[in-house]
Amino acid sequence: MEMRLTRSHQARLDMVEGLKVFIGSNMMPEVRREFDAWRDRTKPSETELRDRKFMANHLERDPLYQASRGLQRLSQEAMWREVIAGLESRRPEIEATLELPIDAPGSLSLNPDLEMPHYYDSNEFHLQPGNFHRDDLAGVIYELGVATYTMHRYGSAGDEMGRALVSVLPKKDYRRILYIGCGPAYKAYPVADAFPDAEFHAIDLGAPMLKFARHRAAEHNRPIHFKQMNGEATDYPDGYFDLVFCKLLLHEVPTKAVVNCVNEAHRILAPGGVFANLELPSYDSLDPLSAYLMDWDTLHNGEPYWRAYHEMDLLGAYRDAGFEAELIEAHSEWGGAKGNYMGRFAYHVSMGQKPGAD
């Protein structure tokens, strides 16, 4: 499937990306320089620096911080606007393509009666208009937009995150694998490639995402079985999978849903099976300013459950479900824009193993 914007909208999207690069490589280092100077001058305690109210009392009144955050929000809104507007003239063509049957290994099963959870139906994650289920082009919009959103730091194929996960997965014979909250699913291609003999499944709530994911996977020769399903309660039998994983998913749902997903993963895993959740680093692993900047997304970037996820005892939820759990770092190289977005980066992988035979 060919995806392209009109030339004028692509030019405007390039300008938005330039603004994002400017924020990351020029404004944010200056915000940090000012913050470090203030900290050295006033010498607040570590406890104070980890207190959001204390940090807000200083930062929210700072004109440079205000300008950087205002431009960050505006650039995010402009990014989606230009992508959607740039695809609009081709909407009938793309929608028709997405409805075409596919004669290729893999499958797609949709459930028009699936009830959307309130936390999903009422939100627009990352500010994407219509969320991932109310626009037939949601998958295409996401793929084109997220490259600018991340300034290409996930690599030209979008597979950097998948390679990071593969590097820390236990070396096992995975016969069946499930990707929860797959979206367009390309982040999982390295996992599929690492275990080519495994039967690979992927689920998501959004039908538009799954339709696009199916076409994309077929074009890239990945025989993935896609199903519209809620990761909190799937219809797979007990002990069906050897590996269940997700990436940047659990921070998008409320704590109760996180616990439900963990419990469900435990149910559908065979004894000795693995549940791996790859996420961005925890607040407490970051310096206070980075943690505060990360928390900004909770209120301003369509991430209402971001803070609660980072404050919950996730490994405790794993253990309560019956997993043997540990936190592992997975490293990768970001190759996108300059400044804050280059170099080695650490993800946190919450790894759980279901007791039993390997």
JOLINBEL-V936718 format. One record per residue. N is the residue number from 0. RES is the residue in three letters. OMEGA is omega in whole degrees, -180 to 180 (none if undefined). Layout:
((N,RES,OMEGA) (N,RES,OMEGA))
//
This chain:
((0,MET,180) (1,GLU,179) (2,MET,177) (3,ARG,174) (4,LEU,170) (5,THR,-175) (6,ARG,-178) (7,SER,179) (8,HIS,176) (9,GLN,178) (10,ALA,179) (11,ARG,177) (12,LEU,177) (13,ASP,178) (14,MET,177) (15,VAL,178) (16,GLU,177) (17,GLY,177) (18,LEU,178) (19,LYS,177) (20,VAL,180) (21,PHE,179) (22,ILE,-176) (23,GLY,-173) (24,SER,-179) (25,ASN,-174) (26,MET,-175) (27,MET,173) (28,PRO,178) (29,GLU,174) (30,VAL,180) (31,ARG,179) (32,ARG,179) (33,GLU,-180) (34,PHE,-180) (35,ASP,179) (36,ALA,177) (37,TRP,-180) (38,ARG,180) (39,ASP,-178) (40,ARG,-174) (41,THR,177) (42,LYS,174) (43,PRO,179) (44,SER,177) (45,GLU,178) (46,THR,178) (47,GLU,-179) (48,LEU,177) (49,ARG,180) (50,ASP,-175) (51,ARG,-179) (52,LYS,178) (53,PHE,180) (54,MET,-180) (55,ALA,-179) (56,ASN,177) (57,HIS,-170) (58,LEU,-173) (59,GLU,177) (60,ARG,-177) (61,ASP,-177) (62,PRO,-179) (63,LEU,176) (64,TYR,180) (65,GLN,-179) (66,ALA,-179) (67,SER,-179) (68,ARG,177) (69,GLY,179) (70,LEU,178) (71,GLN,179) (72,ARG,-180) (73,LEU,-180) (74,SER,178) (75,GLN,178) (76,GLU,-179) (77,ALA,179) (78,MET,-180) (79,TRP,-179) (80,ARG,-178) (81,GLU,178) (82,VAL,-178) (83,ILE,180) (84,ALA,-179) (85,GLY,178) (86,LEU,-169) (87,GLU,-178) (88,SER,-179) (89,ARG,-176) (90,ARG,-179) (91,PRO,-180) (92,GLU,-178) (93,ILE,179) (94,GLU,179) (95,ALA,179) (96,THR,-179) (97,LEU,180) (98,GLU,-178) (99,LEU,174) (100,PRO,-176) (101,ILE,177) (102,ASP,-178) (103,ALA,178) (104,PRO,-174) (105,GLY,-178) (106,SER,176) (107,LEU,178) (108,SER,-179) (109,LEU,180) (110,ASN,-178) (111,PRO,180) (112,ASP,-179) (113,LEU,-180) (114,GLU,178) (115,MET,176) (116,PRO,-178) (117,HIS,-178) (118,TYR,179) (119,TYR,-176) (120,ASP,-174) (121,SER,-174) (122,ASN,171) (123,GLU,-174) (124,PHE,-178) (125,HIS,-179) (126,LEU,179) (127,GLN,-177) (128,PRO,-180) (129,GLY,-178) (130,ASN,-175) (131,PHE,-173) (132,HIS,-176) (133,ARG,176) (134,ASP,-178) (135,ASP,-180) (136,LEU,-174) (137,ALA,-179) (138,GLY,179) (139,VAL,179) (140,ILE,-179) (141,TYR,-176) (142,GLU,180) (143,LEU,-177) (144,GLY,-172) (145,VAL,177) (146,ALA,176) (147,THR,180) (148,TYR,-178) (149,THR,-177) (150,MET,172) (151,HIS,-177) (152,ARG,176) (153,TYR,178) (154,GLY,-175) (155,SER,179) (156,ALA,-179) (157,GLY,-171) (158,ASP,-177) (159,GLU,-178) (160,MET,178) (161,GLY,178) (162,ARG,177) (163,ALA,180) (164,LEU,-179) (165,VAL,-175) (166,SER,-177) (167,VAL,179) (168,LEU,176) (169,PRO,-180) (170,LYS,-178) (171,LYS,174) (172,ASP,-179) (173,TYR,-179) (174,ARG,177) (175,ARG,-176) (176,ILE,178) (177,LEU,175) (178,TYR,-179) (179,ILE,-180) (180,GLY,-168) (181,CYS,-174) (182,GLY,178) (183,PRO,169) (184,ALA,-176) (185,TYR,177) (186,LYS,-178) (187,ALA,-176) (188,TYR,178) (189,PRO,177) (190,VAL,178) (191,ALA,-179) (192,ASP,-178) (193,ALA,-179) (194,PHE,-172) (195,PRO,-179) (196,ASP,-178) (197,ALA,171) (198,GLU,-169) (199,PHE,179) (200,HIS,179) (201,ALA,-179) (202,ILE,177) (203,ASP,177) (204,LEU,-171) (205,GLY,178) (206,ALA,179) (207,PRO,178) (208,MET,-177) (209,LEU,177) (210,LYS,179) (211,PHE,-179) (212,ALA,180) (213,ARG,179) (214,HIS,-178) (215,ARG,-180) (216,ALA,179) (217,ALA,180) (218,GLU,-179) (219,HIS,174) (220,ASN,174) (221,ARG,-177) (222,PRO,-176) (223,ILE,177) (224,HIS,-176) (225,PHE,-180) (226,LYS,177) (227,GLN,-171) (228,MET,176) (229,ASN,-179) (230,GLY,177) (231,GLU,-177) (232,ALA,-179) (233,THR,176) (234,ASP,176) (235,TYR,180) (236,PRO,177) (237,ASP,173) (238,GLY,-173) (239,TYR,-173) (240,PHE,174) (241,ASP,177) (242,LEU,172) (243,VAL,-179) (244,PHE,174) (245,CYS,-178) (246,LYS,178) (247,LEU,-180) (248,LEU,-168) (249,LEU,176) (250,HIS,-180) (251,GLU,-175) (252,VAL,179) (253,PRO,-174) (254,THR,-180) (255,LYS,179) (256,ALA,176) (257,VAL,-180) (258,VAL,178) (259,ASN,180) (260,CYS,179) (261,VAL,180) (262,ASN,-180) (263,GLU,177) (264,ALA,179) (265,HIS,-178) (266,ARG,-172) (267,ILE,176) (268,LEU,173) (269,ALA,174) (270,PRO,-176) (271,GLY,-179) (272,GLY,-173) (273,VAL,171) (274,PHE,-177) (275,ALA,179) (276,ASN,180) (277,LEU,-178) (278,GLU,172) (279,LEU,-176) (280,PRO,179) (281,SER,179) (282,TYR,-173) (283,ASP,176) (284,SER,-178) (285,LEU,172) (286,ASP,-173) (287,PRO,-179) (288,LEU,179) (289,SER,179) (290,ALA,180) (291,TYR,179) (292,LEU,177) (293,MET,-178) (294,ASP,179) (295,TRP,-178) (296,ASP,-178) (297,THR,-176) (298,LEU,-168) (299,HIS,-177) (300,ASN,176) (301,GLY,-179) (302,GLU,-171) (303,PRO,-177) (304,TYR,-177) (305,TRP,-177) (306,ARG,-179) (307,ALA,178) (308,TYR,-177) (309,HIS,-180) (310,GLU,-178) (311,MET,176) (312,ASP,-175) (313,LEU,179) (314,LEU,174) (315,GLY,177) (316,ALA,176) (317,TYR,-176) (318,ARG,178) (319,ASP,179) (320,ALA,180) (321,GLY,180) (322,PHE,160) (323,GLU,-166) (324,ALA,174) (325,GLU,177) (326,LEU,-177) (327,ILE,174) (328,GLU,174) (329,ALA,-174) (330,HIS,177) (331,SER,177) (332,GLU,176) (333,TRP,-176) (334,GLY,-175) (335,GLY,-174) (336,ALA,180) (337,LYS,174) (338,GLY,-174) (339,ASN,-167) (340,TYR,179) (341,MET,170) (342,GLY,-175) (343,ARG,-177) (344,PHE,-179) (345,ALA,167) (346,TYR,172) (347,HIS,179) (348,VAL,173) (349,SER,-172) (350,MET,177) (351,GLY,176) (352,GLN,178) (353,LYS,-178) (354,PRO,179) (355,GLY,-177) (356,ALA,175) (357,ASP,none))
//
